[in-house]
Every structure is written in structure tokens, then in C-alpha cells.
Amino acid sequence: MAMIKVDHLTKTFEGKNAVNNLSFELSPGKCVALLGPNGAGKTTTLRMLSGLLKPSSGTVSFEGMKEDGDIREHIGYLPQYPVFHNWMSGKEFLVYVGQLANLTKPQAIEQAEKYLDRVGIADAKNRRIGKYSGGMKQRLGIAQAMIHSPQLLMLDEPVSSLDPIGRRDVLNLMEELKAQTTILFSTHILSDAEEVSDDLLLMHQGEMVESGSIESLREKHQTTKIHLTFRENVDTYLNKLREIPSISEGYIERNEVQLLVADIDQARIDILAKASSEQWPLIKFEVSRVSLEELFMKVVNQ
Ligand SMILES: Nc1ncnc2c1ncn2[C@@H]1O[C@H](COP(=O)(O)OP(=O)(O)OP(=O)(O)O)[C@@H](O)[C@H]1O
């Protein structure tokens, strides 16, 4: 059963669709990455899911929710640019947001202590937030989003503004929190998505381009590439290679011929037979795999 069902969600700003006809489901217990380049519509999607922005059309429904229930009780949200009260200590801030989330003061204090510890900033709990590093602020932001133990945690670009160490810390923390809550986070970096998420939703220009488990997408887009280097006349050989039926696509990059093939064994036989009978000046034959990274770059550069 889906935890969230997003059905034909669209948001139009000034006549332009920031999000266009988006449909997907989130299952409980998963960590899902909303991946896409800048301007793809990730923030707009998360804001609609969290109830902060009204869709132009389409619906978001939550499994097990009462018709008139307030979904915000079940959601924790960390915006891309969180604003903190810098004069407060980390603990004071968490107790304050806990009470805003309808916890009693003793409950808010208990939860604040728990999450200060969980996110690894308990030592700095009485220090003013203004003195925190970027990574510490981001961890405080995650504690803020978790304070009422939501079923779904939504994080907008949680690691983009961090240095490599801060980034590593926050990715590790997300890995730990996965055991406790469903996570949906946005990123424009494929390797961050691959590192912690189970599933991927790939967005471009407001639309969903691909979705599925990282494994299945990797498998689906895994084709083989052959790299050939010739001593001379590379264009002539590219044209001859394009005539071979087992080769699906061919082009020249960095002065080498690159060929995409579905059946590597057949393609190898065909190419080498032709090269040998026609005595091509072939000086390199190399095979590599096309990765999810290439799929992502292809989508982004369209
Ligand atoms: N309030 C708004 N008014 C007008 N246009 C907007 C508004 N919010 C977003 N947009 C436009 O909608 C598109 C999608 O923006 P969105 O912020 O959702 O993308 P994103 O994928 O989160 O990108 P980024 O990583 O840069 O934040 C962009 O073209 C943006 O300029």
C-alpha cells in the first residue's frame, strides 16, 4: 500500500508549468531521491507535498489519513534555506519548534534531548545557533523536522551547501534515520542519490523522466560501449561501422569512435571480421559500460 499517492500534480507560475502532471507513489520505509538539475521543479514538488503550496491541479493523498486530518502532523520538512533564530541555543530552538508542533513542554524537552543526541550535536546544545557550522545547522534542521516523530521526512537539498565532511555526516545521518521514517529528499547530484536512496525519481523541466529502484534503473540503462581508435581516417571507419546491424549508435568523441551496442559478443565478431578482411588501421579496441551517470547527463543536457 502506498504511503503517499501523487496524482497528476501540476503547479503553474505566471503561465509556466514549474511542475507538470506529476504522478508517483511512495511506499513506507523507503528512502527516495527526487533528482534533477536546477529548476527541474523539485522544491515546488516538495512544497506541494508538505502542504505549504497549493497545487494548480492534481492531488496528493496520504494513506490512512482522515479526510479532515492535518497532514502536517505526519510530515517533517527541512527547506533548502532554513532560517534559524541565531540568538537561541540549539536546545531552546528545538523545544520551541516541538511546542509549535503541538507537543507539551515536557514532551518537547524530551524529544529535543533525544534528537540533539541522534543528530550528533548534543555537545553544542547550549551554544547559540549563530556559532554553529553549516553542517551543524543542517543537522539541527533535521532534528527540527524530526521533533514530532513524523512518518515522512522531506529534505530539500540537505547536503548541497555542505563541504565534503559535512556532506558525509549528513548522508550518514540520513542512512540511520531510514530505519525509523520514510525519507524523500531532493538533490541535483546523482552520487548522493545513489548513496542513500532505494528509489529514484528523476525530474526535468517539471516532468518525471524516469522512476524506479536504483538497481532496476541501472540495469535498464546499462548498455555497452565500444571505443575504437584508428591510426587515420576515423570518419571513413565510423561510416563503415554504422552499416553493421549489431551497432545501435555510433559517434566520434575525443578522436575515437564510440559505439553503443546491445549484444557485445555479436558486435565484437562483426567489427573484428570487417577490420581484418578490410585491413583497417585499428590501434585500440576497448569495451566499457554506460552508467546511470550518462543517462542523467543525457536527460539534463536535452
Ligand atoms: N514562486 C515562484 N514564482 C515564479 N516562478 C517560480 C516560483 N517558484 C519556482 N518557480 C519556477 O519554477 C521552476 C521550478 O523551480 P523549483 O525551485 O521547484 O526547481 P528546483 O528543481 O527545486 O531547482 P533548484 O534546485 O534550483 O531549487 C523554476 O523555473 C522556477 O523559476
The ligand as a MOL file (V3000), in Angstrom:
LIG
                    3D

  0  0  0     0  0            999 V3000
M  V30 BEGIN CTAB
M  V30 COUNTS 31 33 0 0 0
M  V30 BEGIN ATOM
M  V30 1 N 7.1400 31.4180 -6.5690 0
M  V30 2 C 7.5120 31.2850 -7.8500 0
M  V30 3 N 7.1530 32.1750 -8.7870 0
M  V30 4 C 7.5060 32.0440 -10.0880 0
M  V30 5 N 8.2520 31.0100 -10.5600 0
M  V30 6 C 8.6590 30.0950 -9.6830 0
M  V30 7 C 8.3180 30.1730 -8.2830 0
M  V30 8 N 8.8630 29.0910 -7.6560 0
M  V30 9 C 9.5130 28.3730 -8.6170 0
M  V30 10 N 9.3940 28.9650 -9.8120 0
M  V30 11 C 9.9600 28.4600 -11.1000 0
M  V30 12 O 9.5970 27.1110 -11.2160 0
M  V30 13 C 10.6500 26.3410 -11.7580 0
M  V30 14 C 10.9940 25.1890 -10.8330 0
M  V30 15 O 11.5670 25.7040 -9.6400 0
M  V30 16 P 11.9860 24.8020 -8.3880 0
M  V30 17 O 12.5600 25.7290 -7.3560 0
M  V30 18 O 10.8610 23.9510 -7.9910 0
M  V30 19 O 13.1280 23.9070 -9.0080 0
M  V30 20 P 14.2320 23.0180 -8.2940 0
M  V30 21 O 14.2890 21.7590 -9.0460 0
M  V30 22 O 13.9410 22.9340 -6.8440 0
M  V30 23 O 15.5430 23.8280 -8.5560 0
M  V30 24 P 16.6450 24.3740 -7.5280 0
M  V30 25 O 17.4940 23.2130 -7.1780 0
M  V30 26 O 17.3730 25.3980 -8.3510 0
M  V30 27 O 15.9020 24.9700 -6.3660 0
M  V30 28 C 11.8020 27.2930 -11.9940 0
M  V30 29 O 11.7770 27.6910 -13.3440 0
M  V30 30 C 11.4690 28.4670 -11.0930 0
M  V30 31 O 11.9940 29.6510 -11.6040 0
M  V30 END ATOM
M  V30 BEGIN BOND
M  V30 1 1 1 2
M  V30 2 1 2 3
M  V30 3 2 2 7
M  V30 4 2 3 4
M  V30 5 1 4 5
M  V30 6 2 5 6
M  V30 7 1 6 7
M  V30 8 1 6 10
M  V30 9 1 7 8
M  V30 10 2 8 9
M  V30 11 1 9 10
M  V30 12 1 10 11
M  V30 13 1 11 12
M  V30 14 1 11 30
M  V30 15 1 12 13
M  V30 16 1 13 14
M  V30 17 1 13 28
M  V30 18 1 14 15
M  V30 19 1 15 16
M  V30 20 2 16 17
M  V30 21 1 16 18
M  V30 22 1 16 19
M  V30 23 1 19 20
M  V30 24 2 20 21
M  V30 25 1 20 22
M  V30 26 1 20 23
M  V30 27 1 23 24
M  V30 28 2 24 25
M  V30 29 1 24 26
M  V30 30 1 24 27
M  V30 31 1 28 29
M  V30 32 1 28 30
M  V30 33 1 30 31
M  V30 END BOND
M  V30 END CTAB
M  END
